[in-house]
Amino acid sequence: MSLVYRLTVAASFKLVTAALEIFKRWADDRKVDWVDLGHTPMTHELYRDEIHPNAQGADRIAGVLADVLGPRLQSCQ
């Protein structure tokens, strides 16, 4: 199981360390893998609105998730 954290448009242009730390601590306490998409370059043009990515934004997120989670799936049967 993995917890994926992605900021909204409004949050991605501000420091949102409190929420990030809460989610990270929650995942660490439960031994859940943590994937932070906060360092994935996203601009306003990659969103439909303040929360939802458009097709290009979703493609960017999917690429990052494939890179991070793909190697973990190779050992799955």
All heavy atoms as a GROMACS GRO file, in nm:
protein
  610
    1MET      N    1   0.085  -0.117   0.000
    1MET     CA    2   0.000   0.000   0.000
    1MET      C    3   0.090   0.123   0.000
    1MET      O    4   0.193   0.126   0.064
    1MET     CB    5  -0.089   0.000   0.124
    1MET     CG    6  -0.175   0.124   0.130
    1MET     SD    7  -0.272   0.150   0.282
    1MET     CE    8  -0.330  -0.008   0.326
    2SER      N    9   0.047   0.224  -0.073
    2SER     CA   10   0.120   0.350  -0.078
    2SER      C   11   0.025   0.467  -0.058
    2SER      O   12  -0.089   0.462  -0.104
    2SER     CB   13   0.190   0.368  -0.213
    2SER     OG   14   0.288   0.269  -0.232
    3LEU      N   15   0.073   0.568   0.008
    3LEU     CA   16   0.000   0.693   0.022
    3LEU      C   17   0.065   0.793  -0.073
    3LEU      O   18   0.186   0.815  -0.067
    3LEU     CB   19   0.007   0.744   0.166
    3LEU     CG   20  -0.052   0.883   0.192
    3LEU    CD1   21  -0.203   0.880   0.172
    3LEU    CD2   22  -0.020   0.929   0.332
    4VAL      N   23  -0.016   0.848  -0.163
    4VAL     CA   24   0.035   0.946  -0.259
    4VAL      C   25  -0.016   1.083  -0.219
    4VAL      O   26  -0.136   1.103  -0.201
    4VAL     CB   27  -0.011   0.911  -0.403
    4VAL    CG1   28   0.037   1.016  -0.501
    4VAL    CG2   29   0.039   0.773  -0.443
    5TYR      N   30   0.075   1.178  -0.205
    5TYR     CA   31   0.041   1.313  -0.164
    5TYR      C   32   0.066   1.408  -0.281
    5TYR      O   33   0.176   1.412  -0.335
    5TYR     CB   34   0.126   1.355  -0.044
    5TYR     CG   35   0.094   1.492   0.009
    5TYR    CD1   36  -0.017   1.513   0.089
    5TYR    CD2   37   0.176   1.601  -0.020
    5TYR    CE1   38  -0.047   1.639   0.138
    5TYR    CE2   39   0.147   1.727   0.030
    5TYR     CZ   40   0.037   1.745   0.108
    5TYR     OH   41   0.007   1.870   0.158
    6ARG      N   42  -0.040   1.478  -0.322
    6ARG     CA   43  -0.028   1.576  -0.432
    6ARG      C   44  -0.094   1.705  -0.387
    6ARG      O   45  -0.208   1.706  -0.341
    6ARG     CB   46  -0.096   1.524  -0.559
    6ARG     CG   47  -0.084   1.620  -0.676
    6ARG     CD   48  -0.166   1.574  -0.794
    6ARG     NE   49  -0.308   1.566  -0.769
    6ARG     CZ   50  -0.392   1.669  -0.774
    6ARG    NH1   51  -0.350   1.790  -0.800
    6ARG    NH2   52  -0.521   1.650  -0.751
    7LEU      N   53  -0.024   1.814  -0.403
    7LEU     CA   54  -0.076   1.945  -0.364
    7LEU      C   55  -0.177   1.996  -0.467
    7LEU      O   56  -0.170   1.961  -0.584
    7LEU     CB   57   0.038   2.045  -0.354
    7LEU     CG   58   0.145   2.016  -0.250
    7LEU    CD1   59   0.262   2.110  -0.269
    7LEU    CD2   60   0.088   2.027  -0.112
    8THR      N   61  -0.268   2.081  -0.422
    8THR     CA   62  -0.357   2.151  -0.514
    8THR      C   63  -0.281   2.266  -0.578
    8THR      O   64  -0.170   2.299  -0.537
    8THR     CB   65  -0.480   2.207  -0.440
    8THR    OG1   66  -0.435   2.304  -0.346
    8THR    CG2   67  -0.557   2.097  -0.369
    9VAL      N   68  -0.341   2.330  -0.678
    9VAL     CA   69  -0.276   2.443  -0.743
    9VAL      C   70  -0.246   2.553  -0.641
    9VAL      O   71  -0.134   2.604  -0.632
    9VAL     CB   72  -0.363   2.501  -0.856
    9VAL    CG1   73  -0.306   2.632  -0.908
    9VAL    CG2   74  -0.374   2.402  -0.969
   10ALA      N   75  -0.344   2.589  -0.561
   10ALA     CA   76  -0.325   2.697  -0.464
   10ALA      C   77  -0.216   2.661  -0.364
   10ALA      O   78  -0.131   2.743  -0.331
   10ALA     CB   79  -0.456   2.725  -0.392
   11ALA      N   80  -0.216   2.538  -0.318
   11ALA     CA   81  -0.119   2.497  -0.218
   11ALA      C   82   0.019   2.478  -0.278
   11ALA      O   83   0.119   2.499  -0.211
   11ALA     CB   84  -0.164   2.367  -0.152
   12SER      N   85   0.026   2.439  -0.404
   12SER     CA   86   0.156   2.407  -0.462
   12SER      C   87   0.245   2.530  -0.478
   12SER      O   88   0.364   2.518  -0.500
   12SER     CB   89   0.141   2.334  -0.594
   12SER     OG   90   0.075   2.415  -0.687
   13PHE      N   91   0.189   2.647  -0.465
   13PHE     CA   92   0.269   2.768  -0.478
   13PHE      C   93   0.292   2.835  -0.343
   13PHE      O   94   0.331   2.949  -0.336
   13PHE     CB   95   0.204   2.863  -0.578
   13PHE     CG   96   0.197   2.802  -0.715
   13PHE    CD1   97   0.078   2.752  -0.764
   13PHE    CD2   98   0.310   2.790  -0.792
   13PHE    CE1   99   0.072   2.693  -0.889
   13PHE    CE2  100   0.305   2.731  -0.917
   13PHE     CZ  101   0.185   2.682  -0.966
   14LYS      N  102   0.266   2.762  -0.236
   14LYS     CA  103   0.290   2.809  -0.100
   14LYS      C  104   0.357   2.696  -0.024
   14LYS      O  105   0.355   2.582  -0.064
   14LYS     CB  106   0.157   2.843  -0.031
   14LYS     CG  107   0.076   2.950  -0.099
   14LYS     CD  108  -0.056   2.965  -0.029
   14LYS     CE  109  -0.144   3.064  -0.104
   14LYS     NZ  110  -0.278   3.070  -0.046
   15LEU      N  111   0.414   2.730   0.089
   15LEU     CA  112   0.470   2.625   0.175
   15LEU      C  113   0.357   2.564   0.257
   15LEU      O  114   0.290   2.633   0.333
   15LEU     CB  115   0.578   2.683   0.267
   15LEU     CG  116   0.702   2.735   0.197
   15LEU    CD1  117   0.797   2.797   0.299
   15LEU    CD2  118   0.772   2.622   0.123
   16VAL      N  119   0.335   2.436   0.241
   16VAL     CA  120   0.227   2.369   0.311
   16VAL      C  121   0.288   2.257   0.396
   16VAL      O  122   0.251   2.141   0.387
   16VAL     CB  123   0.126   2.310   0.210
   16VAL    CG1  124   0.001   2.260   0.282
   16VAL    CG2  125   0.086   2.413   0.107
   17THR      N  126   0.382   2.293   0.478
   17THR     CA  127   0.456   2.193   0.553
   17THR      C  128   0.373   2.124   0.661
   17THR      O  129   0.396   2.007   0.690
   17THR     CB  130   0.581   2.255   0.617
   17THR    OG1  131   0.541   2.364   0.698
   17THR    CG2  132   0.678   2.303   0.512
   18ALA      N  133   0.276   2.191   0.720
   18ALA     CA  134   0.197   2.130   0.827
   18ALA      C  135   0.121   2.008   0.775
   18ALA      O  136   0.128   1.900   0.833
   18ALA     CB  137   0.102   2.231   0.888
   19ALA      N  138   0.048   2.022   0.666
   19ALA     CA  139  -0.029   1.910   0.610
   19ALA      C  140   0.064   1.800   0.563
   19ALA      O  141   0.039   1.681   0.586
   19ALA     CB  142  -0.116   1.958   0.496
   20LEU      N  143   0.172   1.838   0.500
   20LEU     CA  144   0.269   1.740   0.450
   20LEU      C  145   0.323   1.656   0.565
   20LEU      O  146   0.329   1.534   0.556
   20LEU     CB  147   0.382   1.812   0.378
   20LEU     CG  148   0.495   1.727   0.323
   20LEU    CD1  149   0.444   1.638   0.211
   20LEU    CD2  150   0.607   1.816   0.273
   21GLU      N  151   0.360   1.720   0.674
   21GLU     CA  152   0.414   1.648   0.788
   21GLU      C  153   0.312   1.556   0.853
   21GLU      O  154   0.344   1.447   0.898
   21GLU     CB  155   0.471   1.745   0.891
   21GLU     CG  156   0.600   1.810   0.847
   21GLU     CD  157   0.708   1.709   0.810
   21GLU    OE1  158   0.728   1.610   0.885
   21GLU    OE2  159   0.771   1.727   0.704
   22ILE      N  160   0.186   1.600   0.859
   22ILE     CA  161   0.080   1.515   0.916
   22ILE      C  162   0.063   1.388   0.834
   22ILE      O  163   0.059   1.277   0.889
   22ILE     CB  164  -0.053   1.594   0.925
   22ILE    CG1  165  -0.042   1.701   1.033
   22ILE    CG2  166  -0.170   1.499   0.952
   22ILE    CD1  167  -0.156   1.800   1.033
   23PHE      N  168   0.053   1.402   0.702
   23PHE     CA  169   0.037   1.284   0.617
   23PHE      C  170   0.160   1.194   0.623
   23PHE      O  171   0.148   1.071   0.629
   23PHE     CB  172   0.008   1.324   0.473
   23PHE     CG  173  -0.132   1.370   0.450
   23PHE    CD1  174  -0.158   1.500   0.413
   23PHE    CD2  175  -0.238   1.283   0.465
   23PHE    CE1  176  -0.289   1.542   0.391
   23PHE    CE2  177  -0.369   1.325   0.444
   23PHE     CZ  178  -0.394   1.455   0.407
   24LYS      N  179   0.277   1.253   0.622
   24LYS     CA  180   0.399   1.174   0.625
   24LYS      C  181   0.410   1.098   0.757
   24LYS      O  182   0.445   0.979   0.758
   24LYS     CB  183   0.521   1.264   0.604
   24LYS     CG  184   0.647   1.187   0.588
   24LYS     CD  185   0.763   1.274   0.549
   24LYS     CE  186   0.883   1.185   0.525
   24LYS     NZ  187   1.001   1.258   0.492
   25ARG      N  188   0.381   1.163   0.866
   25ARG     CA  189   0.386   1.097   0.997
   25ARG      C  190   0.284   0.982   1.002
   25ARG      O  191   0.314   0.874   1.052
   25ARG     CB  192   0.360   1.197   1.109
   25ARG     CG  193   0.387   1.142   1.246
   25ARG     CD  194   0.374   1.246   1.358
   25ARG     NE  195   0.416   1.380   1.320
   25ARG     CZ  196   0.335   1.486   1.314
   25ARG    NH1  197   0.206   1.475   1.344
   25ARG    NH2  198   0.381   1.604   1.279
   26TRP      N  199   0.163   1.006   0.950
   26TRP     CA  200   0.060   0.903   0.948
   26TRP      C  201   0.110   0.780   0.871
   26TRP      O  202   0.095   0.667   0.916
   26TRP     CB  203  -0.067   0.959   0.883
   26TRP     CG  204  -0.182   0.863   0.885
   26TRP    CD1  205  -0.280   0.855   0.978
   26TRP    CD2  206  -0.212   0.763   0.786
   26TRP    NE1  207  -0.369   0.755   0.945
   26TRP    CE2  208  -0.328   0.697   0.828
   26TRP    CE3  209  -0.150   0.722   0.668
   26TRP    CZ2  210  -0.386   0.593   0.756
   26TRP    CZ3  211  -0.207   0.618   0.596
   26TRP    CH2  212  -0.323   0.556   0.640
   27ALA      N  213   0.168   0.803   0.754
   27ALA     CA  214   0.219   0.693   0.672
   27ALA      C  215   0.334   0.621   0.743
   27ALA      O  216   0.338   0.497   0.747
   27ALA     CB  217   0.264   0.745   0.536
   28ASP      N  218   0.427   0.696   0.799
   28ASP     CA  219   0.541   0.635   0.868
   28ASP      C  220   0.496   0.551   0.987
   28ASP      O  221   0.546   0.441   1.008
   28ASP     CB  222   0.639   0.743   0.914
   28ASP     CG  223   0.715   0.808   0.799
   28ASP    OD1  224   0.713   0.753   0.687
   28ASP    OD2  225   0.774   0.915   0.822
   29ASP      N  226   0.401   0.603   1.065
   29ASP     CA  227   0.352   0.530   1.182
   29ASP      C  228   0.289   0.396   1.144
   29ASP      O  229   0.291   0.302   1.222
   29ASP     CB  230   0.249   0.613   1.260
   29ASP     CG  231   0.311   0.732   1.332
   29ASP    OD1  232   0.435   0.738   1.342
   29ASP    OD2  233   0.233   0.819   1.377
   30ARG      N  234   0.232   0.388   1.024
   30ARG     CA  235   0.163   0.267   0.980
   30ARG      C  236   0.246   0.185   0.883
   30ARG      O  237   0.197   0.089   0.823
   30ARG     CB  238   0.029   0.306   0.917
   30ARG     CG  239  -0.070   0.353   1.023
   30ARG     CD  240  -0.178   0.440   0.965
   30ARG     NE  241  -0.270   0.485   1.068
   30ARG     CZ  242  -0.246   0.589   1.150
   30ARG    NH1  243  -0.131   0.655   1.142
   30ARG    NH2  244  -0.334   0.624   1.240
   31LYS      N  245   0.371   0.224   0.864
   31LYS     CA  246   0.462   0.154   0.773
   31LYS      C  247   0.405   0.149   0.630
   31LYS      O  248   0.415   0.049   0.560
   31LYS     CB  249   0.491   0.012   0.821
   31LYS     CG  250   0.539   0.002   0.964
   31LYS     CD  251   0.683   0.047   0.976
   31LYS     CE  252   0.738   0.017   1.114
   31LYS     NZ  253   0.733   0.127   1.207
   32VAL      N  254   0.342   0.259   0.589
   32VAL     CA  255   0.285   0.272   0.455
   32VAL      C  256   0.385   0.349   0.370
   32VAL      O  257   0.438   0.451   0.412
   32VAL     CB  258   0.149   0.347   0.461
   32VAL    CG1  259   0.098   0.380   0.322
   32VAL    CG2  260   0.047   0.267   0.540
   33ASP      N  261   0.411   0.297   0.250
   33ASP     CA  262   0.500   0.369   0.157
   33ASP      C  263   0.447   0.508   0.133
   33ASP      O  264   0.327   0.531   0.123
   33ASP     CB  265   0.510   0.296   0.023
   33ASP     CG  266   0.588   0.168   0.033
   33ASP    OD1  267   0.677   0.158   0.119
   33ASP    OD2  268   0.560   0.076  -0.046
   34TRP      N  269   0.536   0.603   0.117
   34TRP     CA  270   0.503   0.743   0.102
   34TRP      C  271   0.552   0.792  -0.034
   34TRP      O  272   0.670   0.775  -0.068
   34TRP     CB  273   0.571   0.820   0.214
   34TRP     CG  274   0.564   0.967   0.203
   34TRP    CD1  275   0.667   1.050   0.168
   34TRP    CD2  276   0.452   1.051   0.228
   34TRP    NE1  277   0.624   1.181   0.168
   34TRP    CE2  278   0.493   1.183   0.206
   34TRP    CE3  279   0.321   1.027   0.265
   34TRP    CZ2  280   0.406   1.291   0.221
   34TRP    CZ3  281   0.236   1.134   0.281
   34TRP    CH2  282   0.279   1.264   0.259
   35VAL      N  283   0.463   0.849  -0.113
   35VAL     CA  284   0.501   0.907  -0.241
   35VAL      C  285   0.457   1.053  -0.238
   35VAL      O  286   0.339   1.084  -0.233
   35VAL     CB  287   0.433   0.834  -0.359
   35VAL    CG1  288   0.475   0.898  -0.491
   35VAL    CG2  289   0.466   0.686  -0.358
   36ASP      N  290   0.553   1.143  -0.240
   36ASP     CA  291   0.526   1.287  -0.237
   36ASP      C  292   0.542   1.342  -0.378
   36ASP      O  293   0.653   1.341  -0.433
   36ASP     CB  294   0.621   1.356  -0.140
   36ASP     CG  295   0.602   1.505  -0.132
   36ASP    OD1  296   0.504   1.557  -0.190
   36ASP    OD2  297   0.684   1.572  -0.068
   37LEU      N  298   0.432   1.387  -0.436
   37LEU     CA  299   0.438   1.446  -0.570
   37LEU      C  300   0.464   1.596  -0.566
   37LEU      O  301   0.456   1.662  -0.669
   37LEU     CB  302   0.307   1.418  -0.645
   37LEU     CG  303   0.277   1.271  -0.673
   37LEU    CD1  304   0.142   1.256  -0.740
   37LEU    CD2  305   0.386   1.208  -0.757
   38GLY      N  306   0.499   1.647  -0.450
   38GLY     CA  307   0.522   1.789  -0.434
   38GLY      C  308   0.638   1.842  -0.516
   38GLY      O  309   0.643   1.960  -0.550
   39HIS      N  310   0.730   1.755  -0.552
   39HIS     CA  311   0.846   1.798  -0.631
   39HIS      C  312   0.826   1.776  -0.781
   39HIS      O  313   0.916   1.801  -0.859
   39HIS     CB  314   0.972   1.725  -0.584
   39HIS     CG  315   1.003   1.753  -0.441
   39HIS    ND1  316   1.044   1.876  -0.395
   39HIS    CD2  317   0.994   1.674  -0.332
   39HIS    CE1  318   1.061   1.871  -0.264
   39HIS    NE2  319   1.030   1.750  -0.222
   40THR      N  320   0.707   1.727  -0.817
   40THR     CA  321   0.675   1.709  -0.958
   40THR      C  322   0.639   1.845  -1.017
   40THR      O  323   0.546   1.909  -0.969
   40THR     CB  324   0.555   1.612  -0.974
   40THR    OG1  325   0.589   1.489  -0.913
   40THR    CG2  326   0.523   1.590  -1.120
   41PRO      N  327   0.712   1.890  -1.117
   41PRO     CA  328   0.684   2.022  -1.173
   41PRO      C  329   0.542   2.030  -1.232
   41PRO      O  330   0.511   1.957  -1.325
   41PRO     CB  331   0.788   2.039  -1.283
   41PRO     CG  332   0.890   1.934  -1.260
   41PRO     CD  333   0.823   1.824  -1.184
   42MET      N  334   0.459   2.112  -1.173
   42MET     CA  335   0.322   2.132  -1.220
   42MET      C  336   0.297   2.283  -1.227
   42MET      O  337   0.330   2.354  -1.134
   42MET     CB  338   0.221   2.068  -1.126
   42MET     CG  339   0.231   1.917  -1.113
   42MET     SD  340   0.170   1.827  -1.256
   42MET     CE  341  -0.007   1.842  -1.233
   43THR      N  342   0.239   2.327  -1.336
   43THR     CA  343   0.205   2.468  -1.352
   43THR      C  344   0.053   2.480  -1.363
   43THR      O  345  -0.017   2.381  -1.380
   43THR     CB  346   0.271   2.526  -1.478
   43THR    OG1  347   0.220   2.455  -1.591
   43THR    CG2  348   0.423   2.515  -1.471
   44HIS      N  349   0.003   2.603  -1.355
   44HIS     CA  350  -0.141   2.626  -1.367
   44HIS      C  351  -0.197   2.568  -1.497
   44HIS      O  352  -0.312   2.525  -1.500
   44HIS     CB  353  -0.173   2.776  -1.360
   44HIS     CG  354  -0.162   2.833  -1.223
   44HIS    ND1  355  -0.258   2.811  -1.127
   44HIS    CD2  356  -0.068   2.911  -1.166
   44HIS    CE1  357  -0.223   2.872  -1.016
   44HIS    NE2  358  -0.108   2.934  -1.036
   45GLU      N  359  -0.119   2.566  -1.601
   45GLU     CA  360  -0.166   2.516  -1.730
   45GLU      C  361  -0.195   2.366  -1.728
   45GLU      O  362  -0.260   2.313  -1.818
   45GLU     CB  363  -0.063   2.545  -1.840
   45GLU     CG  364  -0.046   2.692  -1.870
   45GLU     CD  365   0.041   2.764  -1.768
   45GLU    OE1  366   0.128   2.701  -1.704
   45GLU    OE2  367   0.020   2.885  -1.749
   46LEU      N  368  -0.147   2.295  -1.626
   46LEU     CA  369  -0.167   2.151  -1.618
   46LEU      C  370  -0.288   2.114  -1.533
   46LEU      O  371  -0.310   1.996  -1.503
   46LEU     CB  372  -0.041   2.083  -1.562
   46LEU     CG  373   0.082   2.095  -1.652
   46LEU    CD1  374   0.205   2.038  -1.583
   46LEU    CD2  375   0.059   2.027  -1.785
   47TYR      N  376  -0.370   2.213  -1.496
   47TYR     CA  377  -0.489   2.190  -1.414
   47TYR      C  378  -0.614   2.240  -1.484
   47TYR      O  379  -0.612   2.341  -1.554
   47TYR     CB  380  -0.476   2.263  -1.279
   47TYR     CG  381  -0.382   2.194  -1.183
   47TYR    CD1  382  -0.246   2.222  -1.184
   47TYR    CD2  383  -0.430   2.102  -1.091
   47TYR    CE1  384  -0.160   2.160  -1.096
   47TYR    CE2  385  -0.345   2.040  -1.002
   47TYR     CZ  386  -0.211   2.069  -1.005
   47TYR     OH  387  -0.126   2.006  -0.918
   48ARG      N  388  -0.727   2.169  -1.462
   48ARG     CA  389  -0.858   2.214  -1.511
   48ARG      C  390  -0.915   2.320  -1.419
   48ARG      O  391  -0.989   2.408  -1.461
   48ARG     CB  392  -0.957   2.098  -1.515
   48ARG     CG  393  -0.927   1.993  -1.617
   48ARG     CD  394  -1.037   1.888  -1.625
   48ARG     NE  395  -1.044   1.812  -1.501
   48ARG     CZ  396  -1.156   1.771  -1.443
   48ARG    NH1  397  -1.272   1.798  -1.497
   48ARG    NH2  398  -1.154   1.700  -1.332
   49ASP      N  399  -0.887   2.305  -1.290
   49ASP     CA  400  -0.935   2.398  -1.188
   49ASP      C  401  -0.832   2.398  -1.075
   49ASP      O  402  -0.719   2.354  -1.097
   49ASP     CB  403  -1.075   2.359  -1.139
   49ASP     CG  404  -1.085   2.216  -1.091
   49ASP    OD1  405  -0.986   2.163  -1.036
   49ASP    OD2  406  -1.192   2.155  -1.106
   50GLU      N  407  -0.868   2.442  -0.960
   50GLU     CA  408  -0.772   2.451  -0.849
   50GLU      C  409  -0.726   2.316  -0.794
   50GLU      O  410  -0.628   2.309  -0.723
   50GLU     CB  411  -0.832   2.533  -0.734
   50GLU     CG  412  -0.848   2.680  -0.766
   50GLU     CD  413  -0.714   2.749  -0.781
   50GLU    OE1  414  -0.627   2.732  -0.694
   50GLU    OE2  415  -0.697   2.821  -0.880
   51ILE      N  416  -0.799   2.208  -0.828
   51ILE     CA  417  -0.767   2.078  -0.769
   51ILE      C  418  -0.735   1.972  -0.875
   51ILE      O  419  -0.641   1.895  -0.859
   51ILE     CB  420  -0.885   2.028  -0.681
   51ILE    CG1  421  -0.905   2.122  -0.564
   51ILE    CG2  422  -0.860   1.886  -0.632
   51ILE    CD1  423  -1.028   2.094  -0.482
   52HIS      N  424  -0.812   1.967  -0.982
   52HIS     CA  425  -0.807   1.857  -1.077
   52HIS      C  426  -0.712   1.884  -1.193
   52HIS      O  427  -0.728   1.984  -1.264
   52HIS     CB  428  -0.947   1.828  -1.130
   52HIS     CG  429  -1.043   1.799  -1.021
   52HIS    ND1  430  -1.126   1.896  -0.968
   52HIS    CD2  431  -1.067   1.685  -0.952
   52HIS    CE1  432  -1.198   1.842  -0.871
   52HIS    NE2  433  -1.165   1.715  -0.858
   53PRO      N  434  -0.617   1.794  -1.217
   53PRO     CA  435  -0.528   1.812  -1.332
   53PRO      C  436  -0.604   1.786  -1.462
   53PRO      O  437  -0.700   1.710  -1.465
   53PRO     CB  438  -0.419   1.706  -1.310
   53PRO     CG  439  -0.480   1.604  -1.220
   53PRO     CD  440  -0.583   1.674  -1.139
   54ASN      N  441  -0.559   1.851  -1.568
   54ASN     CA  442  -0.615   1.823  -1.700
   54ASN      C  443  -0.543   1.700  -1.756
   54ASN      O  444  -0.466   1.634  -1.684
   54ASN     CB  445  -0.604   1.945  -1.792
   54ASN     CG  446  -0.460   1.988  -1.816
   54ASN    OD1  447  -0.366   1.911  -1.802
   54ASN    ND2  448  -0.442   2.114  -1.852
   55ALA      N  449  -0.567   1.666  -1.882
   55ALA     CA  450  -0.508   1.544  -1.940
   55ALA      C  451  -0.355   1.547  -1.934
   55ALA      O  452  -0.292   1.447  -1.900
   55ALA     CB  453  -0.556   1.528  -2.084
   56GLN      N  454  -0.296   1.661  -1.964
   56GLN     CA  455  -0.150   1.671  -1.961
   56GLN      C  456  -0.098   1.660  -1.818
   56GLN      O  457   0.006   1.599  -1.794
   56GLN     CB  458  -0.102   1.803  -2.025
   56GLN     CG  459  -0.127   1.813  -2.173
   56GLN     CD  460  -0.268   1.863  -2.204
   56GLN    OE1  461  -0.343   1.907  -2.118
   56GLN    NE2  462  -0.306   1.853  -2.330
   57GLY      N  463  -0.169   1.720  -1.724
   57GLY     CA  464  -0.128   1.711  -1.583
   57GLY      C  465  -0.140   1.569  -1.531
   57GLY      O  466  -0.052   1.520  -1.459
   58ALA      N  467  -0.249   1.501  -1.567
   58ALA     CA  468  -0.267   1.362  -1.526
   58ALA      C  469  -0.158   1.273  -1.586
   58ALA      O  470  -0.107   1.182  -1.520
   58ALA     CB  471  -0.405   1.313  -1.567
   59ASP      N  472  -0.120   1.303  -1.710
   59ASP     CA  473  -0.012   1.227  -1.774
   59ASP      C  474   0.120   1.246  -1.701
   59ASP      O  475   0.195   1.151  -1.680
   59ASP     CB  476   0.000   1.268  -1.920
   59ASP     CG  477   0.097   1.181  -1.996
   59ASP    OD1  478   0.079   1.057  -1.994
   59ASP    OD2  479   0.191   1.236  -2.058
   60ARG      N  480   0.146   1.368  -1.658
   60ARG     CA  481   0.269   1.395  -1.583
   60ARG      C  482   0.269   1.319  -1.451
   60ARG      O  483   0.368   1.256  -1.414
   60ARG     CB  484   0.286   1.545  -1.558
   60ARG     CG  485   0.397   1.575  -1.464
   60ARG     CD  486   0.500   1.679  -1.500
   60ARG     NE  487   0.506   1.730  -1.632
   60ARG     CZ  488   0.516   1.858  -1.661
   60ARG    NH1  489   0.517   1.948  -1.565
   60ARG    NH2  490   0.526   1.899  -1.784
   61ILE      N  491   0.157   1.322  -1.380
   61ILE     CA  492   0.146   1.251  -1.252
   61ILE      C  493   0.160   1.100  -1.275
   61ILE      O  494   0.231   1.031  -1.200
   61ILE     CB  495   0.012   1.285  -1.183
   61ILE    CG1  496   0.015   1.432  -1.137
   61ILE    CG2  497  -0.014   1.191  -1.066
   61ILE    CD1  498  -0.120   1.484  -1.091
   62ALA      N  499   0.093   1.048  -1.378
   62ALA     CA  500   0.101   0.905  -1.407
   62ALA      C  501   0.244   0.862  -1.437
   62ALA      O  502   0.288   0.755  -1.394
   62ALA     CB  503   0.010   0.870  -1.524
   63GLY      N  504   0.318   0.945  -1.508
   63GLY     CA  505   0.458   0.914  -1.537
   63GLY      C  506   0.543   0.904  -1.412
   63GLY      O  507   0.624   0.812  -1.398
   64VAL      N  508   0.522   0.996  -1.321
   64VAL     CA  509   0.597   0.994  -1.194
   64VAL      C  510   0.560   0.870  -1.113
   64VAL      O  511   0.646   0.800  -1.061
   64VAL     CB  512   0.573   1.123  -1.113
   64VAL    CG1  513   0.633   1.112  -0.974
   64VAL    CG2  514   0.631   1.243  -1.186
   65LEU      N  515   0.429   0.842  -1.105
   65LEU     CA  516   0.385   0.724  -1.030
   65LEU      C  517   0.439   0.595  -1.092
   65LEU      O  518   0.478   0.503  -1.020
   65LEU     CB  519   0.233   0.720  -1.021
   65LEU     CG  520   0.170   0.825  -0.931
   65LEU    CD1  521   0.019   0.817  -0.938
   65LEU    CD2  522   0.219   0.812  -0.788
   66ALA      N  523   0.441   0.588  -1.223
   66ALA     CA  524   0.495   0.469  -1.290
   66ALA      C  525   0.643   0.451  -1.256
   66ALA      O  526   0.688   0.339  -1.230
   66ALA     CB  527   0.475   0.480  -1.441
   67ASP      N  528   0.718   0.561  -1.256
   67ASP     CA  529   0.860   0.553  -1.222
   67ASP      C  530   0.883   0.509  -1.078
   67ASP      O  531   0.974   0.433  -1.049
   67ASP     CB  532   0.928   0.688  -1.245
   67ASP     CG  533   0.938   0.725  -1.392
   67ASP    OD1  534   0.920   0.635  -1.478
   67ASP    OD2  535   0.963   0.843  -1.421
   68VAL      N  536   0.798   0.559  -0.986
   68VAL     CA  537   0.816   0.530  -0.844
   68VAL      C  538   0.759   0.393  -0.808
   68VAL      O  539   0.823   0.314  -0.738
   68VAL     CB  540   0.749   0.639  -0.758
   68VAL    CG1  541   0.750   0.601  -0.611
   68VAL    CG2  542   0.820   0.772  -0.777
   69LEU      N  543   0.637   0.364  -0.852
   69LEU     CA  544   0.568   0.243  -0.810
   69LEU      C  545   0.598   0.122  -0.900
   69LEU      O  546   0.588   0.008  -0.854
   69LEU     CB  547   0.418   0.267  -0.804
   69LEU     CG  548   0.372   0.376  -0.709
   69LEU    CD1  549   0.221   0.396  -0.718
   69LEU    CD2  550   0.413   0.345  -0.566
   70GLY      N  551   0.631   0.145  -1.024
   70GLY     CA  552   0.656   0.035  -1.118
   70GLY      C  553   0.758  -0.065  -1.069
   70GLY      O  554   0.731  -0.186  -1.070
   71PRO      N  555   0.876  -0.022  -1.026
   71PRO     CA  556   0.974  -0.119  -0.977
   71PRO      C  557   0.925  -0.202  -0.857
   71PRO      O  558   0.965  -0.317  -0.842
   71PRO     CB  559   1.092  -0.032  -0.936
   71PRO     CG  560   1.079   0.091  -1.019
   71PRO     CD  561   0.930   0.113  -1.031
   72ARG      N  562   0.837  -0.146  -0.776
   72ARG     CA  563   0.784  -0.220  -0.662
   72ARG      C  564   0.691  -0.332  -0.706
   72ARG      O  565   0.672  -0.430  -0.635
   72ARG     CB  566   0.709  -0.126  -0.567
   72ARG     CG  567   0.797  -0.018  -0.510
   72ARG     CD  568   0.716   0.076  -0.424
   72ARG     NE  569   0.792   0.195  -0.392
   72ARG     CZ  570   0.744   0.298  -0.328
   72ARG    NH1  571   0.619   0.298  -0.288
   72ARG    NH2  572   0.819   0.403  -0.302
   73LEU      N  573   0.628  -0.317  -0.822
   73LEU     CA  574   0.531  -0.415  -0.870
   73LEU      C  575   0.596  -0.536  -0.936
   73LEU      O  576   0.533  -0.639  -0.953
   73LEU     CB  577   0.435  -0.350  -0.970
   73LEU     CG  578   0.348  -0.239  -0.913
   73LEU    CD1  579   0.265  -0.176  -1.024
   73LEU    CD2  580   0.257  -0.291  -0.803
   74GLN      N  581   0.723  -0.526  -0.970
   74GLN     CA  582   0.790  -0.637  -1.038
   74GLN      C  583   0.796  -0.762  -0.953
   74GLN      O  584   0.799  -0.872  -1.005
   74GLN     CB  585   0.929  -0.594  -1.082
   74GLN     CG  586   0.926  -0.490  -1.192
   74GLN     CD  587   1.063  -0.445  -1.234
   74GLN    OE1  588   1.164  -0.498  -1.189
   74GLN    NE2  589   1.068  -0.347  -1.322
   75SER      N  590   0.794  -0.747  -0.822
   75SER     CA  591   0.800  -0.863  -0.734
   75SER      C  592   0.661  -0.919  -0.703
   75SER      O  593   0.650  -1.023  -0.640
   75SER     CB  594   0.872  -0.827  -0.604
   75SER     OG  595   0.798  -0.728  -0.534
   76CYS      N  596   0.555  -0.851  -0.750
   76CYS     CA  597   0.418  -0.900  -0.727
   76CYS      C  598   0.388  -1.018  -0.818
   76CYS      O  599   0.436  -1.024  -0.930
   76CYS     CB  600   0.316  -0.788  -0.754
   76CYS     SG  601   0.324  -0.655  -0.637
   77GLN      N  602   0.308  -1.107  -0.770
   77GLN     CA  603   0.270  -1.223  -0.852
   77GLN      C  604   0.131  -1.207  -0.903
   77GLN      O  605   0.042  -1.172  -0.839
   77GLN     CB  606   0.282  -1.348  -0.768
   77GLN     CG  607   0.421  -1.364  -0.715
   77GLN     CD  608   0.480  -1.499  -0.750
   77GLN    OE1  609   0.413  -1.581  -0.809
   77GLN    NE2  610   0.605  -1.518  -0.718
   0.00000   0.00000   0.00000
